[in-house]
Amino acid sequence: MEKNSKEKIRPPQTQDRPGQESELVPAAETEPKKYDKNGKLAKKVCLMSGGDSGIGKAVALLFAQEGADIAISYLSEDEDAKQTKSEIEAHGRRCLLIKSDISEEKNCEATITETLNYFGQLDILVNNAALHWESESIEEISTDQLLKTFNTNFFSYFWMTKYAMPHLNKGACIINTTSVTAYRGSPRLIDYSATKGAIVSFTRSLANNLVKKGIRVNAVAPGPIWTPLIASSYDEDKVSKFGSDSPMQRAGMPNEVAPCFLFLASDDASYITGQVLHPNGGEIING
């Protein structure tokens, strides 16, 4: 069947205007969705890359609050990771820390395997890890930097998803972290912005590929958000002004972004796939 061609999916019917809900077959579902008393993500397991701090940590804590057990992959920030684990466990949930450089394919496969061995299931994959360096011109971007940026920011998303797929069942979901720079670019983050653009296309393509399997794929494109990545990427003056040029004239906080991920991970977003949410302080990017 060709894409977007129509087939009969309900009994033929028509009504006089304005129509009556009581006569619809099947009935239109209008009652609010009901959730397990333990939360929107009760009995779910989430694997989060880059979950030790910043946006990843905020999402992990919110997911734990809503009943999910969490596996976190992180590069080297042991102190942050242990603190995040402690806070997740304070919500009564289990947390697995996986210290790994997921810019290498073999480590992505091992991360999926370790998560499954520990929890026995995987329901939500959040691809979130990222890095960037400022460069004044494309000539300053070495091939090593370009490859490192793509391996971490994009290829890890591909590899993590590839190795997770045999273990994701109907109702599972994948959420990718892209960026406002995917839509408007960034003159000093050329390679980073390119990876984020690739993530948008990856999200849309994968969503179409998996729709018949009942697996939803969406993304979140934050604007300026106050995280350790910012403090470690810019000089003191730029850090002091970070986010002040957004319409809201401030950087967002990670816990202002996390609800986007919760929405996309929960059954509230059961009719949403291939889409991107934009917590960016009011910048209109038409994406």
C-alpha positions as CSV (number, residue, x, y, z in Angstrom):
1,M,0.0,0.0,0.0
2,E,1.3,3.4,-0.9
3,K,2.1,5.8,1.9
4,N,-0.9,8.0,2.8
5,S,-3.3,5.9,0.7
6,K,-6.6,5.4,2.5
7,E,-8.2,2.2,3.6
8,K,-11.4,1.5,5.6
9,I,-10.6,1.5,9.3
10,R,-14.2,2.0,10.7
11,P,-17.8,1.4,9.6
12,P,-19.0,3.8,6.9
13,Q,-21.2,6.5,8.6
14,T,-22.4,10.1,8.3
15,Q,-24.5,12.4,10.4
16,D,-26.4,15.7,10.0
17,R,-24.4,18.7,11.3
18,P,-23.2,19.3,13.9
19,G,-23.2,15.6,14.6
20,Q,-23.6,13.7,17.9
21,E,-20.8,12.0,19.8
22,S,-23.2,9.3,21.1
23,E,-23.8,8.0,17.6
24,L,-20.1,7.6,16.7
25,V,-18.9,4.0,15.9
26,P,-16.5,3.4,17.6
27,A,-17.1,5.8,20.4
28,A,-14.7,8.7,20.6
29,E,-12.5,8.3,23.7
30,T,-12.7,11.4,25.8
31,E,-12.0,10.3,29.3
32,P,-8.5,11.3,30.7
33,K,-5.9,8.6,30.4
34,K,-5.5,6.5,33.5
35,Y,-2.1,5.7,34.9
36,D,-0.7,3.1,37.3
37,K,-1.0,4.5,40.8
38,N,2.8,4.5,40.9
39,G,3.2,7.0,38.0
40,K,3.1,7.5,34.3
41,L,6.2,5.4,33.7
42,A,5.5,2.7,36.3
43,K,7.2,-0.7,35.5
44,K,9.2,0.9,32.7
45,V,13.0,0.8,32.3
46,C,14.8,3.7,30.7
47,L,18.4,3.9,29.3
48,M,19.7,7.4,29.2
49,S,23.0,8.4,27.7
50,G,24.6,11.4,29.3
51,G,22.4,11.2,32.3
52,D,24.8,12.1,35.0
53,S,24.1,15.9,34.9
54,G,22.3,18.7,33.2
55,I,19.3,17.8,31.0
56,G,19.9,14.1,31.3
57,K,19.9,14.2,35.0
58,A,16.7,16.2,35.2
59,V,15.0,13.8,32.8
60,A,16.3,10.8,34.8
61,L,15.0,12.2,38.1
62,L,11.6,13.1,36.6
63,F,11.3,9.6,35.0
64,A,12.2,8.0,38.4
65,Q,9.6,10.2,40.1
66,E,7.0,8.8,37.6
67,G,8.0,5.2,38.4
68,A,10.8,4.2,36.0
69,D,14.0,2.4,36.7
70,I,17.0,4.1,35.1
71,A,20.2,3.1,33.5
72,I,22.6,5.9,32.9
73,S,25.6,5.9,30.6
74,Y,28.2,8.6,31.3
75,L,31.8,9.3,30.2
76,S,33.9,10.2,33.2
77,E,32.0,12.4,35.7
78,D,31.9,9.9,38.6
79,E,30.9,12.3,41.3
80,D,28.0,13.7,39.3
81,A,26.9,10.2,38.3
82,K,26.9,8.9,41.9
83,Q,25.0,11.9,43.1
84,T,22.4,11.3,40.4
85,K,22.1,7.7,41.3
86,S,21.5,8.6,44.9
87,E,18.7,11.0,44.0
88,I,17.1,8.4,41.7
89,E,17.2,5.9,44.5
90,A,15.6,8.4,46.9
91,H,12.5,8.1,44.6
92,G,12.5,4.4,45.4
93,R,13.7,3.4,42.0
94,R,16.7,1.3,40.8
95,C,19.6,3.0,39.0
96,L,22.5,1.4,37.1
97,L,25.5,3.5,36.3
98,I,27.5,2.6,33.2
99,K,30.8,4.4,32.7
100,S,31.6,4.2,29.0
101,D,32.7,6.1,26.0
102,I,29.8,5.6,23.7
103,S,31.6,7.4,20.8
104,E,32.8,3.8,20.1
105,E,30.3,1.3,18.6
106,K,31.4,-1.6,20.7
107,N,30.7,0.4,23.9
108,C,27.2,1.2,22.7
109,E,26.5,-2.5,22.2
110,A,28.0,-3.3,25.6
111,T,25.8,-0.6,27.2
112,I,22.6,-2.1,25.9
113,T,23.7,-5.6,27.0
114,E,24.6,-4.4,30.5
115,T,21.2,-2.7,30.8
116,L,19.3,-5.7,29.8
117,N,21.4,-8.0,32.0
118,Y,20.6,-5.8,35.0
119,F,16.9,-5.0,34.4
120,G,15.8,-7.7,32.1
121,Q,13.9,-5.2,29.8
122,L,14.2,-1.9,28.0
123,D,11.2,0.3,27.3
124,I,12.5,3.8,26.8
125,L,15.8,4.8,25.1
126,V,16.8,8.4,25.5
127,N,19.8,9.4,23.3
128,N,21.1,12.5,25.0
129,A,24.9,12.5,25.2
130,A,26.6,15.4,23.4
131,L,29.7,17.6,23.3
132,H,30.9,20.7,21.4
133,W,33.7,23.1,20.9
134,E,33.6,26.6,19.6
135,S,35.5,27.3,16.4
136,E,35.7,30.7,14.7
137,S,35.8,29.2,11.2
138,I,35.5,25.9,9.4
139,E,39.3,25.9,8.9
140,E,39.8,25.6,12.6
141,I,37.7,22.4,12.8
142,S,40.1,19.4,12.5
143,T,39.1,16.1,11.1
144,D,39.7,14.6,14.6
145,Q,37.3,17.1,16.2
146,L,34.7,16.6,13.4
147,L,34.8,12.8,13.9
148,K,34.7,13.1,17.7
149,T,31.7,15.3,17.5
150,F,29.8,13.1,15.1
151,N,30.8,9.9,16.9
152,T,29.5,11.2,20.2
153,N,26.5,13.3,19.1
154,F,25.1,11.3,16.3
155,F,26.7,7.9,15.7
156,S,26.2,6.9,19.3
157,Y,22.5,7.6,18.8
158,F,22.5,5.3,15.8
159,W,24.4,2.6,17.4
160,M,22.5,2.6,20.7
161,T,19.2,2.4,18.8
162,K,20.5,-0.3,16.5
163,Y,21.5,-2.6,19.4
164,A,18.4,-1.8,21.4
165,M,16.0,-2.6,18.6
166,P,15.8,-6.4,19.1
167,H,14.7,-5.8,22.7
168,L,12.1,-3.0,22.2
169,N,8.6,-4.2,22.1
170,K,5.4,-2.6,20.9
171,G,4.7,0.5,23.1
172,A,8.4,1.3,23.5
173,C,9.7,4.7,22.6
174,I,12.9,6.4,21.6
175,I,13.6,10.1,22.3
176,N,16.6,11.9,20.8
177,T,18.1,15.2,22.1
178,T,18.7,17.6,19.2
179,S,19.0,21.4,19.5
180,V,17.7,24.7,18.3
181,T,20.9,24.9,16.3
182,A,19.6,22.2,14.1
183,Y,17.2,24.7,12.7
184,R,18.9,28.0,12.7
185,G,22.5,26.9,12.7
186,S,25.3,28.4,14.8
187,P,28.3,30.2,13.3
188,R,30.8,29.0,15.9
189,L,29.3,25.5,16.4
190,I,29.3,24.3,12.8
191,D,30.1,20.6,13.4
192,Y,27.8,20.5,16.5
193,S,24.9,22.0,14.6
194,A,25.5,19.5,11.8
195,T,25.1,16.6,14.2
196,K,21.9,18.1,15.6
197,G,20.5,18.5,12.1
198,A,21.3,14.8,11.4
199,I,19.5,13.8,14.6
200,V,16.3,15.5,13.3
201,S,16.4,13.6,10.0
202,F,17.3,10.4,11.9
203,T,14.3,10.9,14.2
204,R,11.8,11.5,11.4
205,S,13.1,8.6,9.2
206,L,13.3,6.1,12.1
207,A,9.8,7.1,13.2
208,N,8.4,6.2,9.8
209,N,10.4,3.0,9.7
210,L,9.1,1.8,13.1
211,V,5.5,3.1,13.1
212,K,4.1,-0.3,12.2
213,K,6.0,-2.0,15.0
214,G,4.2,0.4,17.5
215,I,7.5,2.0,18.5
216,R,7.4,5.8,18.7
217,V,10.4,8.0,17.9
218,N,10.5,11.7,18.8
219,A,13.0,14.4,19.7
220,V,13.5,17.4,21.9
221,A,15.4,20.5,20.7
222,P,16.4,22.7,23.6
223,G,17.5,26.2,23.3
224,P,20.1,27.7,25.7
225,I,20.0,25.6,28.9
226,W,22.2,26.1,31.9
227,T,24.3,22.9,32.2
228,P,27.9,21.9,32.9
229,L,28.5,21.7,29.1
230,I,28.1,25.5,29.0
231,A,30.5,26.3,31.8
232,S,33.1,24.0,30.3
233,S,32.7,25.2,26.7
234,Y,32.9,29.0,26.8
235,D,35.0,31.8,28.4
236,E,33.9,33.6,31.5
237,D,32.3,36.5,29.7
238,K,30.3,34.3,27.4
239,V,29.2,32.1,30.3
240,S,28.0,35.2,32.2
241,K,25.8,36.3,29.2
242,F,24.7,32.8,28.1
243,G,21.0,32.8,27.1
244,S,20.4,36.5,27.6
245,D,19.7,36.9,23.9
246,S,16.7,34.5,23.9
247,P,13.2,36.0,23.8
248,M,12.8,35.3,27.5
249,Q,16.2,36.9,28.1
250,R,17.6,34.0,30.1
251,A,18.8,30.4,29.8
252,G,16.4,27.7,30.7
253,M,17.0,25.2,33.5
254,P,17.2,21.4,32.9
255,N,14.0,20.8,34.9
256,E,12.2,23.1,32.4
257,V,13.2,20.8,29.6
258,A,12.6,17.4,31.3
259,P,8.7,17.6,31.1
260,C,9.0,17.5,27.3
261,F,10.8,14.1,27.6
262,L,8.2,12.8,30.1
263,F,5.3,13.8,27.8
264,L,6.9,12.0,24.8
265,A,7.8,8.9,26.9
266,S,4.3,8.5,28.4
267,D,1.0,7.4,26.9
268,D,0.0,11.1,26.8
269,A,2.0,11.2,23.5
270,S,0.5,7.9,22.1
271,Y,-0.5,9.7,18.8
272,I,2.8,11.5,18.4
273,T,5.8,10.2,16.5
274,G,8.4,11.7,14.2
275,Q,8.0,15.1,16.0
276,V,10.3,17.6,17.8
277,L,9.4,19.7,20.9
278,H,11.1,23.0,21.3
279,P,11.8,24.3,24.9
280,N,13.9,27.2,23.8
281,G,12.7,30.3,25.6
282,G,10.4,31.5,22.8
283,E,12.6,31.4,19.6
284,I,10.4,30.6,16.6
285,I,12.2,28.2,14.3
286,N,9.4,26.6,12.2
287,G,10.5,23.1,12.8
